[in-house]
Amino acid sequence: MRAAGAAFALALAFAAAPAAAKGSSVAAIKQRIIDASIADYPGNCPCPYNSASNGSRCGKRSAWNRAGGYSPKCFPSDVTAAEVKAWQRR
């Protein structure tokens, strides 16, 4: 069920992106990319600042801190200029 919700949120973000991206600032676009990346992650701890299922902070247990596998975008510095341009072209 969580995967279906994440997929819906991601699809909604992508559907709304073309109209919004044309006049959006780089910071806003980076935030949309981060939000989509987090929504696409199947687990509880994509980023260090997210909460684990027990309510604690994910911290070093997050996918962002682990090598290999998923590498979600969690911070604006994770999003490249090429990714912003690709988002704007949608």
ROZADREN-361317 format. One record per residue (C-alpha): residue number from 0; chain; residue in one letter; x, y, z. Coordinates in steps of 0.2 Angstrom, whole numbers, plus 5000, padded with zeros to 4 digits. Each point is the difference from the previous one (the first is absolute). Layout:
N
R num cadena residuo    u    v    w
R NUM      A       a    X    Y    Z
...
//
This chain:
90
R num cadena residuo    u    v    w
R   0      A       m 5000 5000 5000
R   1      A       r 5014 5012 5004
R   2      A       a 5008 4997 4983
R   3      A       a 4984 5004 4992
R   4      A       g 4999 5016 5009
R   5      A       a 5018 5005 4996
R   6      A       a 4997 4996 4982
R   7      A       f 4984 5011 5000
R   8      A       a 5010 5014 5008
R   9      A       l 5014 4998 4988
R  10      A       a 4988 5000 4985
R  11      A       l 4991 5015 5007
R  12      A       a 5016 5009 5002
R  13      A       f 5005 4996 4982
R  14      A       a 4983 5005 4993
R  15      A       a 5001 5017 5009
R  16      A       a 5018 5003 4996
R  17      A       p 4999 5006 4982
R  18      A       a 4989 5015 5003
R  19      A       a 5008 5005 5016
R  20      A       a 5018 4997 4995
R  21      A       k 5000 5014 4986
R  22      A       g 4999 5014 5013
R  23      A       s 5007 4991 5015
R  24      A       s 5017 5005 5008
R  25      A       v 5014 4988 5000
R  26      A       a 4998 4998 5019
R  27      A       a 4981 4995 4997
R  28      A       i 5005 4988 4986
R  29      A       k 5013 4992 5011
R  30      A       q 4987 4998 5014
R  31      A       r 4988 4991 4988
R  32      A       i 5014 4988 4994
R  33      A       i 5004 4996 5018
R  34      A       d 4982 4998 5005
R  35      A       a 4998 4988 4985
R  36      A       s 5016 4990 5004
R  37      A       i 4994 4998 5018
R  38      A       a 4982 4995 4994
R  39      A       d 5008 4987 4989
R  40      A       y 5010 4992 5014
R  41      A       p 4991 4983 5006
R  42      A       g 5007 5000 5018
R  43      A       n 4998 5011 5015
R  44      A       c 5017 5008 5000
R  45      A       p 5005 5009 4984
R  46      A       c 5008 5015 5008
R  47      A       p 5009 5003 5017
R  48      A       y 4987 5012 5005
R  49      A       n 4985 4988 4998
R  50      A       s 4992 4990 5014
R  51      A       a 5002 4981 5001
R  52      A       s 4985 4989 5004
R  53      A       n 5004 5001 5019
R  54      A       g 4999 5019 4999
R  55      A       s 5019 5003 5002
R  56      A       r 5010 5010 4987
R  57      A       c 5007 4989 4986
R  58      A       g 5017 5009 5001
R  59      A       k 5014 4988 4994
R  60      A       r 4988 4986 4997
R  61      A       s 4993 5010 4985
R  62      A       a 5002 4994 4982
R  63      A       w 5008 5017 4997
R  64      A       n 5014 4995 5012
R  65      A       r 5002 4982 4994
R  66      A       a 5011 4995 4985
R  67      A       g 4992 4991 4986
R  68      A       g 4982 4997 4996
R  69      A       y 4988 5015 5000
R  70      A       s 5008 5017 5001
R  71      A       p 4985 5012 5003
R  72      A       k 5002 5019 4998
R  73      A       c 4999 5007 5017
R  74      A       f 5008 5017 4999
R  75      A       p 5000 5014 4987
R  76      A       s 5019 4997 4998
R  77      A       d 4996 4982 4994
R  78      A       v 4990 5007 4985
R  79      A       t 5011 5004 4985
R  80      A       a 4998 5014 4988
R  81      A       a 4997 4987 4986
R  82      A       e 4985 4993 5010
R  83      A       v 4993 5017 5003
R  84      A       k 5001 5003 4981
R  85      A       a 4992 4984 4996
R  86      A       w 4986 5004 5012
R  87      A       q 4997 5017 4992
R  88      A       r 4999 4992 4982
R  89      A       r 4985 4989 5005
//
